[in-house]
Amino acid sequence: MSLLERAVVVLMVMAVLHFSDAAVHKVGDSAGWTTIGNVDYKQWAAAKTFRVGDIIIFKYNAQFHNVMRVTHAMYRTCNVSTPLDTFTTGNDSITITSKGHHFFFCGVPGHCQAGQKVDINVMPHNHLTAPTPFASVSPLAPAIGVPVPSPSKAAPLNVLEGGFDLLGLAMAFIAPFVCGFA
């Protein structure tokens, strides 16, 4: 097997392993997306760890419910006037593509107010769910005499965040060998 073939096989295996870490979450678990049964969607979401790449499934009776993706302000007030997206199949799969809060509710009158809404808080892909042993050692304030960087409005540069983090690093490492530079 040539070096190029080996590199391709390694990249394919890494891609499969990388994408296999996505989780599938059915909103409301066995109850699904409903107003029946007093499902506490806030508690349901708090018990889960969501990551970029995860799939959120809303399973419901499409005759009585729908799913609207909305802004935080719309979520707080149950404002159905201009949703970002509307889903109506009764079996909607939504792949999470970014970190942060993703707000959803049912747009049928009265359902959001009755609690049929969920805030999916997505952690960065490389976020650790448990604190590290050194987390308690880090200072809460900068040392005296050390300048504090000014706040920036630019988006932070997260080198190892996104869909192809490990795959990209592997390709950067293997590329010189494949191209004959090593």
C-alpha positions in Angstrom: 0.0 0.0 0.0 1.5 3.3 -1.0 1.9 6.3 1.3 -0.8 8.2 -0.4 -3.3 5.2 0.0 -2.4 4.9 3.7 -2.9 8.6 4.2 -6.4 8.4 2.5 -7.3 5.4 4.7 -6.2 7.2 7.9 -8.2 10.3 6.9 -11.3 8.3 6.2 -11.1 6.5 9.5 -10.6 9.8 11.4 -13.5 11.3 9.6 -15.8 8.4 10.6 -14.6 8.6 14.2 -15.0 12.3 14.3 -18.6 12.4 13.1 -19.6 9.4 15.2 -19.4 11.5 18.4 -22.6 13.4 17.5 -25.5 12.6 19.8 -29.2 12.4 19.0 -31.6 14.0 21.4 -35.4 13.4 21.3 -37.0 16.5 22.9 -39.1 15.4 25.8 -37.7 11.8 25.6 -40.5 9.3 25.5 -43.2 12.0 25.9 -42.0 13.9 22.8 -43.1 17.4 21.9 -46.5 17.9 23.5 -48.6 19.8 26.0 -50.0 16.6 27.4 -48.3 15.0 30.5 -46.8 18.2 32.0 -43.4 17.7 30.4 -40.9 20.2 31.9 -38.7 21.0 28.8 -36.5 23.3 30.8 -35.6 20.5 33.2 -35.2 18.1 30.2 -32.7 20.4 28.5 -30.8 21.1 31.8 -30.2 17.3 32.2 -28.6 17.1 28.7 -25.2 18.1 27.3 -25.6 19.5 23.8 -22.7 19.9 21.4 -22.2 21.2 17.9 -23.1 18.4 15.5 -25.8 16.9 17.7 -29.2 16.2 16.2 -32.3 17.4 18.0 -35.5 15.5 17.1 -38.9 17.0 17.7 -41.5 14.2 17.5 -45.2 15.3 17.7 -48.6 15.1 16.2 -48.5 17.5 13.3 -52.3 18.1 13.5 -51.9 19.7 17.0 -48.3 21.1 17.2 -45.4 22.6 15.3 -41.8 23.7 16.1 -40.6 27.3 15.6 -37.0 28.4 16.0 -37.0 31.9 17.4 -34.8 34.6 19.0 -34.4 34.9 22.7 -36.7 37.9 22.9 -39.4 36.0 21.0 -38.8 32.9 23.3 -39.3 35.0 26.5 -42.6 36.5 25.3 -43.9 33.6 23.2 -44.0 35.9 20.1 -44.9 33.8 17.1 -45.0 36.6 14.5 -41.7 36.2 12.8 -40.0 32.9 13.5 -36.5 32.2 12.2 -37.7 28.7 11.0 -40.9 26.7 11.2 -41.1 22.9 11.2 -44.3 21.0 10.7 -43.6 17.4 9.8 -44.2 15.9 13.2 -40.8 14.3 13.0 -38.3 17.2 12.6 -34.5 16.6 12.9 -32.4 19.7 13.4 -28.7 19.4 13.3 -27.0 21.9 15.6 -24.3 23.8 13.7 -23.3 26.5 16.2 -22.6 26.9 19.9 -24.8 29.0 22.2 -28.5 29.1 22.9 -31.1 27.8 20.4 -34.7 28.6 21.2 -37.7 26.6 20.1 -41.4 26.7 20.9 -44.7 25.4 19.6 -46.5 28.2 17.6 -50.0 26.9 18.2 -51.9 29.5 20.3 -51.4 28.9 24.0 -48.9 26.1 23.8 -45.8 28.2 24.4 -47.5 29.9 27.3 -48.3 26.5 28.7 -44.6 25.5 28.7 -44.1 23.9 25.3 -40.8 25.7 24.7 -37.2 24.7 25.0 -33.8 26.4 25.2 -31.1 24.2 23.8 -27.8 25.5 25.2 -25.0 24.1 23.0 -21.5 23.9 24.4 -18.4 24.3 22.2 -17.3 21.1 20.6 -14.1 20.9 22.7 -15.9 21.8 26.0 -15.2 19.6 28.9 -18.3 18.6 30.9 -16.3 18.0 34.2 -14.0 20.6 35.7 -10.3 19.8 35.4 -8.2 19.4 38.5 -6.4 22.6 37.7 -9.6 24.7 37.3 -9.5 25.7 41.0 -5.9 26.8 40.8 -6.4 29.5 38.1 -6.6 33.0 39.4 -9.9 34.9 39.4 -8.2 38.2 38.8 -5.0 39.1 36.9 -1.8 39.5 38.9 -0.9 43.0 40.0 1.2 44.8 37.4 0.0 42.5 34.5 -1.8 44.5 31.9 -5.4 43.4 31.1 -6.2 43.0 27.4 -8.9 45.4 26.2 -12.2 43.8 25.3 -12.6 43.1 21.6 -15.7 43.0 19.5 -14.1 40.5 17.1 -15.2 36.9 17.3 -12.7 34.8 19.3 -10.4 32.5 17.3 -11.0 29.0 18.4 -8.6 26.8 16.5 -10.0 23.5 17.6 -13.7 24.3 17.3 -16.0 23.3 14.4 -16.8 20.4 12.2 -13.4 19.4 11.0 -11.0 20.2 13.9 -9.2 16.9 14.3 -9.5 16.0 10.7 -8.0 19.4 9.7 -5.1 18.9 12.1 -4.4 15.4 10.7 -4.5 16.6 7.1 -2.1 19.4 8.0 0.3 16.9 9.6 0.1 14.3 6.8 0.1 16.7 3.8 3.9 17.2 3.7 4.4 13.4 3.6 1.9 12.9 0.8 3.3 15.8 -1.2 6.8 14.5 -0.9 8.3 17.3 1.3 9.4 15.0 4.1 
